Amino acid sequence: MAHCFFDTCALKHRYINSPYGAKINRLIGNRRLTSYIADLTILEMPSALGGYCRKEKLTVAYYDLMDRRFMEDVAKERFIVRPTNNKLNVLRARNLLRFGGVIRQRSMGSGDALIATCALDLAHELKERIRFYTADWGLYSTLRLVDAFTAAMDLQYLLPPRIPAVPPTAPHP
């Protein structure tokens, strides 16, 4: 059986009005896949849904509907909730933040790093590669550079790929 781990920013597309929601729904509804989230996602999801409501100028009632759907998925165990609070995950997340945020100058939050290391921990526990879904370019582009993540996880960026800006070339004389 294949295993999929969803970062909060990818999973939120299941609950918001998004063209990527159908893909997430298919994955979570696939009986041949086991879906996972980090326990931190239960705390991050209200923030992600709230940001969407602010951006789209949606009502509290709409927020409550999205949040209720998410919590129903948790209650119905549509995905397995993994703990993030072990010392190894925290240490790995700190190292990932140093590498991605300082050395590679990528935008990355502590929650993103902790969720990614939680997924890595799952892959090691299962002793097989897992698919990790994210919609965070900073996280995705950093994880692609770290052998520990690419060896254990099939990294999936949910949104259209970002093409780095190409500096203009000097005109020819």
C-alpha positions as a printed NumPy array, in Angstrom:
array([[  0.   ,   0.   ,   0.   ],
       [  1.292,   3.463,  -0.876],
       [  1.577,   6.227,   1.71 ],
       [  0.89 ,   9.953,   1.242],
       [  1.739,  12.694,   3.712],
       [  0.058,  16.098,   3.32 ],
       [  1.532,  19.406,   4.418],
       [ -1.115,  21.826,   5.708],
       [ -0.819,  24.153,   2.713],
       [ -1.545,  21.254,   0.338],
       [ -4.337,  19.743,   2.419],
       [ -6.205,  23.05 ,   2.729],
       [ -7.076,  22.765,  -0.994],
       [ -9.499,  19.975,  -0.012],
       [-11.572,  22.499,   1.944],
       [-11.272,  25.754,  -0.004],
       [-12.58 ,  26.564,  -3.47 ],
       [ -9.501,  25.468,  -5.409],
       [ -8.772,  23.725,  -8.705],
       [ -6.32 ,  21.51 ,  -6.771],
       [ -8.973,  20.254,  -4.348],
       [-10.093,  17.495,  -6.718],
       [ -6.584,  16.003,  -6.791],
       [ -6.349,  16.001,  -2.989],
       [ -9.848,  14.496,  -2.762],
       [ -8.877,  11.695,  -5.176],
       [ -5.773,  10.896,  -3.172],
       [ -7.526,  10.857,   0.196],
       [-10.442,   8.865,  -1.245],
       [ -8.157,   6.249,  -2.834],
       [ -8.436,   3.035,  -0.801],
       [ -5.023,   1.869,  -2.046],
       [ -3.354,   4.842,  -0.331],
       [ -2.896,   5.574,   3.345],
       [ -2.994,   9.313,   4.036],
       [ -1.169,  11.055,   6.873],
       [ -0.97 ,  14.517,   8.393],
       [  1.046,  15.903,  11.288],
       [ -0.7  ,  16.792,  14.515],
       [  0.518,  20.339,  13.945],
       [ -1.791,  20.524,  10.907],
       [ -4.768,  20.423,  13.281],
       [ -3.51 ,  23.74 ,  14.694],
       [ -2.293,  25.206,  11.391],
       [ -5.485,  24.501,   9.436],
       [ -7.596,  27.191,  11.166],
       [ -4.897,  29.731,  10.319],
       [ -4.744,  28.571,   6.681],
       [ -8.535,  28.647,   6.329],
       [ -8.692,  32.021,   8.066],
       [ -6.131,  33.429,   5.63 ],
       [ -8.223,  32.163,   2.74 ],
       [-11.356,  33.758,   4.214],
       [ -9.582,  37.115,   4.635],
       [ -8.216,  37.009,   1.099],
       [-11.576,  36.061,  -0.428],
       [-13.617,  38.222,   1.999],
       [-15.667,  35.239,   3.165],
       [-17.925,  35.064,   6.187],
       [-17.341,  33.399,   9.527],
       [-20.098,  30.941,   8.596],
       [-18.091,  29.901,   5.52 ],
       [-14.961,  29.514,   7.659],
       [-16.904,  27.384,  10.132],
       [-18.147,  25.143,   7.303],
       [-14.607,  24.54 ,   5.998],
       [-13.227,  23.958,   9.477],
       [-16.074,  21.572,  10.318],
       [-15.334,  19.535,   7.173],
       [-11.678,  19.307,   8.181],
       [-12.48 ,  18.24 ,  11.738],
       [-14.972,  15.655,  10.43 ],
       [-12.165,  14.194,   8.298],
       [ -9.98 ,  13.995,  11.414],
       [-12.793,  12.365,  13.42 ],
       [-13.567,   9.881,  10.619],
       [ -9.848,   9.057,  10.391],
       [ -9.593,   9.86 ,   6.693],
       [ -5.928,  10.38 ,   7.454],
       [ -3.675,   9.175,  10.234],
       [ -2.466,  11.96 ,  12.518],
       [  1.241,  11.674,  13.301],
       [  2.902,  13.243,  16.364],
       [  5.535,  15.926,  15.805],
       [  6.731,  16.288,  19.368],
       [  9.688,  13.952,  19.539],
       [ 13.197,  15.316,  20.056],
       [ 14.558,  13.917,  16.794],
       [ 11.878,  15.681,  14.702],
       [ 12.571,  18.968,  16.483],
       [ 16.334,  18.635,  15.99 ],
       [ 15.918,  17.756,  12.307],
       [ 13.522,  20.692,  11.865],
       [ 16.06 ,  23.066,  13.418],
       [ 18.745,  21.782,  11.041],
       [ 16.373,  22.129,   8.082],
       [ 15.581,  25.728,   9.081],
       [ 19.294,  26.504,   9.292],
       [ 19.957,  24.968,   5.889],
       [ 16.893,  26.268,   4.071],
       [ 16.325,  29.581,   5.794],
       [ 19.891,  30.74 ,   6.412],
       [ 22.239,  28.932,   4.041],
       [ 19.879,  28.694,   1.031],
       [ 17.957,  31.912,   1.877],
       [ 14.541,  30.301,   1.366],
       [ 11.363,  31.364,   3.09 ],
       [ 10.433,  28.573,   5.476],
       [  8.532,  28.472,   8.735],
       [  9.185,  26.323,  11.762],
       [  5.869,  24.501,  11.278],
       [  6.799,  23.646,   7.691],
       [ 10.126,  22.211,   8.801],
       [  8.539,  20.227,  11.633],
       [  5.877,  18.727,   9.354],
       [  8.495,  17.749,   6.768],
       [ 10.631,  16.023,   9.404],
       [  7.533,  14.254,  10.732],
       [  6.981,  12.871,   7.231],
       [ 10.623,  11.822,   7.041],
       [ 10.213,  10.028,  10.367],
       [  7.216,   8.139,   8.941],
       [  9.216,   7.014,   5.903],
       [ 11.985,   5.732,   8.166],
       [  9.477,   3.975,  10.41 ],
       [  7.767,   2.281,   7.438],
       [ 11.113,   1.572,   5.747],
       [  9.707,   2.681,   2.404],
       [  9.398,   5.818,   0.304],
       [  6.349,   7.956,   0.871],
       [  4.826,  10.756,  -1.197],
       [  4.971,  14.17 ,   0.455],
       [  2.535,  16.79 ,  -0.879],
       [  3.094,  20.489,  -0.322],
       [  2.004,  23.752,  -1.905],
       [  4.883,  25.682,  -0.323],
       [  7.569,  26.433,  -2.903],
       [ 10.18 ,  27.44 ,  -0.309],
       [  9.775,  24.135,   1.504],
       [  9.588,  22.039,  -1.652],
       [ 12.628,  23.647,  -3.269],
       [ 14.644,  23.215,  -0.068],
       [ 13.693,  19.574,   0.501],
       [ 14.77 ,  18.756,  -3.066],
       [ 18.312,  19.738,  -2.055],
       [ 18.526,  17.463,   0.988],
       [ 19.48 ,  13.838,   0.302],
       [ 17.793,  12.592,   3.484],
       [ 14.434,  13.812,   2.138],
       [ 14.859,  12.853,  -1.514],
       [ 16.022,   9.354,  -0.555],
       [ 12.979,   8.694,   1.627],
       [ 10.229,  10.739,  -0.004],
       [  8.767,  11.378,  -3.423],
       [  8.318,  15.156,  -3.172],
       [  5.18 ,  16.496,  -4.846],
       [  4.57 ,  20.213,  -5.41 ],
       [  0.814,  20.65 ,  -5.761],
       [  0.719,  23.966,  -7.613],
       [  2.168,  24.789, -11.052],
       [  5.977,  24.879, -10.798],
       [  7.613,  28.219, -10.316],
       [ 10.157,  29.136, -12.944],
       [ 13.021,  31.148, -11.505],
       [ 13.325,  34.622, -12.964],
       [ 15.987,  34.729, -15.643],
       [ 18.129,  37.851, -15.5  ],
       [ 17.929,  39.898, -18.685],
       [ 20.786,  39.374, -21.05 ],
       [ 22.884,  42.288, -22.168],
       [ 22.   ,  43.533, -25.645],
       [ 24.426,  42.622, -28.359],
       [ 26.321,  45.528, -29.896]])
